[in-house]
Amino acid sequence: MKQFFIIALLLFSLFGCKGRKSDNVIGIIGDADDNNHTEQTSNKGNEPLAFIPALAPAMLPAEQKAEYLREHYWDKFDFADTTFVNQIDSTKMLTAFAVYATGYIPDSLAYKYMPRLMQRASTSKRMYTYFLMLAEGVLHDPNSPLRNDEKYIPVLESAVQSKWLDEYERMPYEYDLQIARQNRIGRTANDFTFTLASGRTGKLHQIKADYTLIFISNPGCPMCRDIKEQITSSPMMQELIERKELKVLVIYPDTDLEAWREHLQDYPASWINGYDADQRIEKERLYDLKAIPALYLLDKQKRVMAKDCTDVAHIEKLLAE
């Protein structure tokens, strides 16, 4: 979704990793019970149209306002008006979608509200595919800091059953759904075999530690280096590593072993540094490789605590709980 990259990058500095933006998103982008909010704006000259969400009653306490807006956020949006979609300011619409999906819909309620929204958008193919694009831009685009599979999965499930998409149009959504269903929060992470520089092999599930941090990386990747430095400069994480309560598994999923060997020294010797010799991770779609680097935090039973993340501060927060 190239048209959404710029806004995603603008939002990047404001938000953290997936599944934990709701504490900040409303206050930063704008509270949807603000007195300035109105209905869909009319077109003045050649200016793009804009949608501003419904207004929550001012006397409601914060939690009840959130409940109200979960139900009524889109009430003033005319889902039948495809001409509005053709003239709308998509950057502002993307922001409005982000506020709704990440500000008012917790993961626990995603299966209730995300399918309902997609159903409301099913008035026409034009409207439905427009909302699919919004959902992809906010919840799935590799460059979006608001990526969230738990909220995107219900959207994908809607797409693969939609009357507006033929079998060929459904195929990319079917693929994305298969990937998104892997390694969900609270579930056991997919196991895989890794090979060390010595030629020895091991398995993820054989790593014995209270916590395992999977670090999917590429040789010479600048962002990988930045994440490594954040981890090594974290006193708490270093203490856990020294006590062998936290083990870091750096895994290279690709085939350029010469480049991988050249960058072996980039990572601490106390970390497990391996590669996927058979490219099983990619071939069997065990992990989402769309965006690298990626961190997965697992508990002692190898259940996923954080998924496809780049926010070291969030990893620290989970380890401290």
C-alpha positions in Angstrom: 0.0 0.0 0.0 2.5 2.6 -1.2 0.0 5.4 -0.9 0.0 4.9 2.9 3.7 4.7 3.5 4.2 8.4 4.1 1.5 8.7 6.7 2.7 5.5 8.3 6.2 6.9 8.6 4.8 10.1 10.1 3.0 8.1 12.7 6.0 6.0 13.4 7.6 8.3 16.0 4.3 8.5 17.9 3.5 4.8 18.4 5.2 1.7 19.6 4.8 -2.0 18.7 1.7 -3.8 17.7 -1.0 -4.5 20.2 -0.2 -1.7 22.6 -1.0 1.6 20.9 -4.4 2.3 22.3 -3.0 4.1 25.4 -1.6 6.8 23.2 -3.4 6.9 19.9 -6.4 8.9 20.9 -4.5 11.7 22.6 -2.0 12.0 19.9 -4.1 11.9 16.8 -7.1 13.5 18.3 -9.9 12.5 20.7 -13.1 11.5 18.8 -15.3 13.2 21.4 -13.7 16.6 20.6 -16.2 19.4 20.2 -14.7 20.2 16.7 -15.9 16.9 15.2 -18.7 17.2 12.6 -20.2 15.1 9.9 -18.7 14.4 6.4 -17.6 17.7 5.0 -18.8 19.1 1.7 -16.4 19.8 -1.1 -15.3 23.4 -1.3 -13.7 24.1 -4.6 -11.1 21.4 -5.3 -10.3 20.6 -1.7 -10.5 16.9 -0.8 -13.5 15.8 1.3 -13.0 14.7 4.9 -14.8 12.6 7.4 -14.8 13.4 11.1 -16.3 10.8 13.5 -19.4 11.0 15.7 -19.4 13.0 18.9 -19.7 11.1 22.2 -21.9 12.8 24.8 -19.7 15.0 27.0 -21.1 13.8 30.3 -20.0 10.2 29.8 -16.9 9.0 31.7 -14.0 8.0 29.6 -14.7 4.3 29.4 -18.3 4.8 28.5 -17.2 7.3 25.8 -15.0 4.5 24.4 -18.0 2.1 24.5 -20.2 4.7 22.8 -17.7 5.3 20.0 -17.2 1.6 19.4 -20.8 1.6 18.5 -21.3 5.0 16.9 -17.9 6.2 15.5 -19.0 5.6 11.9 -22.7 6.7 12.2 -22.1 9.9 10.2 -20.3 8.2 7.4 -22.5 7.5 4.4 -21.3 4.0 3.3 -23.5 4.2 0.2 -21.8 7.4 -1.1 -19.1 6.1 -3.4 -18.7 9.6 -4.9 -17.5 10.7 -1.4 -14.8 8.0 -1.5 -13.6 9.2 -4.9 -13.0 12.7 -3.5 -12.0 12.0 0.1 -8.7 12.9 1.7 -7.3 9.4 2.2 -4.6 10.5 4.6 -7.2 11.9 7.0 -9.4 8.9 6.4 -6.4 6.6 7.3 -6.0 8.6 10.5 -9.7 8.3 11.3 -9.5 4.5 10.8 -6.4 4.3 12.9 -8.1 6.2 15.8 -11.0 3.8 15.7 -9.1 0.5 15.3 -6.3 1.2 17.7 -7.9 3.8 20.0 -11.3 2.2 20.7 -11.1 -1.5 19.7 -9.0 -3.6 22.1 -7.8 -6.9 20.7 -10.4 -8.8 22.8 -13.2 -7.0 20.9 -11.8 -7.2 17.5 -13.9 -10.1 16.4 -17.0 -8.1 17.3 -16.3 -4.8 15.8 -14.0 -5.2 12.8 -16.3 -7.6 10.9 -19.2 -5.3 11.7 -17.3 -2.4 10.1 -16.5 -4.4 7.0 -20.2 -5.4 6.8 -21.2 -1.8 6.9 -18.7 -1.1 4.1 -20.2 -3.9 2.0 -22.7 -1.5 0.2 -20.6 -1.7 -3.0 -17.3 -3.1 -4.2 -15.8 0.4 -4.4 -16.6 1.1 -0.7 -15.6 -2.4 0.5 -12.2 -2.4 -1.2 -11.6 1.2 0.0 -12.0 0.0 3.6 -9.9 -3.0 2.9 -7.1 -0.6 1.8 -7.6 1.4 5.0 -7.3 -1.7 7.2 -4.3 -2.9 5.3 -2.6 0.5 5.6 -3.1 0.7 9.3 -3.0 -2.9 10.5 -0.9 -4.8 8.0 1.5 -2.6 6.0 5.1 -3.5 7.0 5.9 0.2 7.5 2.9 0.9 9.8 3.8 1.1 13.5 0.2 0.2 14.2 0.4 -3.3 12.6 -1.9 -5.7 14.6 -2.7 -9.2 13.4 -5.4 -9.7 16.0 -7.4 -6.8 14.5 -6.5 -7.6 10.9 -7.4 -11.3 11.0 -11.2 -10.5 11.2 -10.8 -8.2 8.3 -9.0 -10.9 6.3 -11.7 -13.4 7.2 -14.3 -11.0 5.9 -12.3 -10.5 2.7 -11.9 -14.2 1.8 -15.7 -14.6 2.1 -16.7 -11.3 0.5 -19.2 -11.3 -2.4 -17.4 -8.4 -3.9 -14.1 -10.3 -4.5 -13.6 -13.1 -7.1 -11.4 -16.1 -6.4 -8.3 -14.4 -7.8 -8.9 -11.2 -5.9 -9.2 -13.3 -2.7 -5.9 -15.0 -3.1 -3.6 -12.4 -1.6 -6.0 -12.1 1.4 -6.0 -15.9 1.8 -2.2 -15.9 1.9 -2.1 -13.0 4.4 -4.6 -14.8 6.6 -2.5 -17.9 6.7 0.5 -15.9 7.7 -1.4 -13.8 10.3 -2.7 -16.9 12.0 0.8 -18.0 12.8 2.3 -17.3 16.3 -0.6 -15.5 17.8 -0.3 -13.8 21.2 -0.8 -16.4 24.0 -0.3 -19.4 21.7 2.8 -21.6 21.2 5.3 -20.3 18.8 6.1 -22.4 15.7 9.2 -24.5 16.2 12.1 -24.5 13.8 15.6 -25.8 13.4 18.6 -23.4 13.3 22.2 -24.1 12.4 25.2 -22.5 14.1 28.4 -21.4 12.5 30.0 -24.6 13.9 27.5 -26.7 11.9 25.7 -27.8 15.0 21.9 -27.6 15.0 19.3 -26.9 17.5 15.6 -26.3 17.8 13.7 -23.3 19.2 11.7 -25.4 21.6 14.8 -27.0 23.0 16.1 -23.7 24.3 15.9 -23.7 28.1 15.2 -20.3 29.6 12.4 -18.4 31.3 12.2 -16.2 28.3 13.4 -16.6 24.7 13.7 -13.6 22.4 13.7 -14.5 18.7 15.5 -11.8 16.7 14.9 -12.3 12.9 17.6 -10.3 11.2 19.6 -9.8 8.0 23.4 -9.3 7.7 24.4 -5.6 7.8 20.8 -4.4 8.4 21.0 -0.9 10.0 17.8 -1.3 11.9 18.9 -4.7 13.1 22.1 -3.1 14.5 20.0 -0.4 16.2 17.8 -3.0 17.9 20.9 -5.0 18.9 22.3 -1.9 20.6 19.1 -1.2 22.4 19.1 -4.7 23.8 22.8 -4.6 24.8 22.3 -1.2 26.5 19.3 -2.4 28.5 20.5 -3.1 32.1 17.5 -5.3 32.8 17.8 -7.4 29.7 21.6 -7.8 30.2 21.0 -8.9 33.8 18.4 -11.5 32.6 20.8 -12.7 29.9 23.7 -13.0 32.4 21.5 -15.0 34.8 20.5 -17.2 31.8 16.8 -16.4 32.4 16.6 -14.7 28.9 18.2 -16.2 25.8 18.4 -14.3 22.5 18.2 -16.3 19.3 19.3 -14.4 16.3 18.0 -16.2 13.2 18.9 -15.4 9.6 16.1 -16.9 7.3 17.8 -16.4 3.9 20.5 -18.0 1.8 23.5 -15.7 1.6 25.7 -17.5 4.2 28.8 -15.7 3.1 27.3 -12.3 4.2 25.9 -14.0 7.3 29.4 -15.2 8.3 30.9 -11.8 7.7 28.5 -10.3 10.2 28.7 -13.0 12.9 30.7 -10.6 15.1 27.9 -8.0 15.0 26.2 -9.9 17.8 27.3 -10.8 21.4 28.9 -14.2 21.9 26.3 -14.9 24.6 23.5 -14.8 22.0 22.6 -17.8 19.9 23.3 -16.9 16.3 22.0 -19.2 13.7 20.5 -19.5 10.2 17.7 -21.5 8.6 19.6 -23.9 6.5 16.6 -25.3 4.7 14.7 -22.0 4.5 11.9 -23.8 6.3 10.7 -20.6 8.0 10.0 -19.1 4.6 8.8 -22.1 2.7 6.4 -23.3 5.3 5.4 -19.7 6.2 6.2 -20.3 9.9 6.9 -16.6 10.6 6.1 -13.4 8.8 9.2 -12.3 6.9 7.6 -9.3 5.2 9.3 -6.9 7.5 12.8 -7.5 9.0 14.0 -7.0 11.7 11.3 -8.6 13.9 11.3 -9.6 17.6 9.2 -12.4 19.1 9.2 -12.7 22.9 8.3 -16.2 24.2 7.7 -17.4 27.8 9.1 -20.5 29.4 6.5 -22.7 27.6 7.4 -20.9 24.3 4.1 -19.1 24.2 4.1 -15.8 22.3 4.2 -12.7 24.5 5.1 -10.2 21.8 4.8 -10.8 18.0 6.6 -9.3 15.0 7.8 -6.3 17.1 10.6 -3.8 16.9 9.9 -2.0 20.1 12.6 -3.0 22.6 11.0 -0.8 25.3 7.8 -2.9 25.0 9.8 -6.1 25.4 11.4 -4.7 28.6 7.9 -3.9 29.9 6.7 -7.4 29.3 9.8 -8.8 31.0 9.3 -6.6 34.0 5.7 -7.7 34.6 
